[in-house]
């Protein structure tokens, strides 16, 4: 059994990881170029979306990757056609101001997509998780 050196989560755009951006994180382990090649080959079909990857690095400079679904906040911002959500009240934002809108259908699609990574056992619970994320971003769900 191989000895694990490090486990980390890397977030990069599908098919667009490069050693220049990830070098600081991966350089000390000597796997930057190889990781980027493998990541890009396996995520080429997810271009344009953020792909979280759980990276397990072993002592012999080999590694394993497992991929997660795109973050809920990214999907909500994309559905609402926004670059970023509302500022928090601790950063001068007003918690009552809505910055965007999504439909109930958008929320349902996101919840169905996120089901494998959410710690829930029903679609209704997944929808409530997505609704909570939308609320914290300042996105209103239109019924």
Secondary structure, DSSP 4 states (H G I P E B T S, - for coil): -PPEEEEEEEEEEBT---HHHHHHHHGGGT-HHHHHHHHHHHHGGGBTSEEEEEEEEETTS-EEEEE-PPPHHHHHHHHTT-SS-PPPGGGT--TT---EEEEHHHHHHHHHHHGGGSS-SSHHHHHHHHHHHHHHHTEEEE-
